[in-house]
């Protein structure tokens, strides 16, 4: 992976991580279009690039993240992340297999787009407009919705926001709680990929940090990629919250349907494999 390719992937991650259009799906497709060879490092990079996006959430909402008098807030995040931690650990290898399939991404993009066309009409009477009103049970249920996003092309942001709206949260609060829940979820996935997971695509077992430090180019790609993802994610989050309050999900649904159909066409024509 060249530094230029790393920057493009980072821009895609920053733009799409918190929008309901699937960052993983977009990175898989972008990698295919750029002709990036699927190696252990490139697979790792598409996970650890989330560090920059995580930091963007923490910086934008730092007053709420570091208000330690609200200990219940941290408990809710811990409860919400448990389903993803458990199932992600149990099905890690299967998830890795799905990550290599543009067809899976295309189908889930298309189906997810259809859902987003109607989701605003399904949940019209929200009752919860502040995170201190979110119960532990609701946090767990929203966390269960997040598990759906383990399928490539299913947006983690969309799944958790829809889960929040189904639990009577307002659209904007559901989006914010989705951002908050992303921090422990993505941090855990990144830490697991760097420290614990054993990568052996080339026949030699290595940890993620060894792959990053394997070459000077890998280290530069890791650092530059996360910086770019951080900056772009900051802008994307601000845009999304304001847009969502005013207009809802329909435009994202239309985008996903068009993108899904185009991807299927490219796959069937042999342009994408």
Secondary structure, DSSP 4 states (H G I P E B T S, - for coil): --HHHHHHHHHHHHHHTTTTT-HHHHHHHHHHHHT----HHHHHHHHHTHHHHHHHHHHHTHHHHT-TT-HHHHHHHHHHHHHHHHHHHHTHHHHHHHTT-HHHHHHHHHHHHHHHHHHHHH-----B-SGGG--HHHHHHHHHHHHGGGSTTS-HHHHHHHHHHHTTB-HHHHHHHHHHHHHHHHHHHHHIIIII-EE-TTSS-EEHHHHHTT-HHHHHHHHHHHHHHHHHHHHHHHHHHHHHHHH-SHHHHHHHHHHHHHHHHHHHTTS--
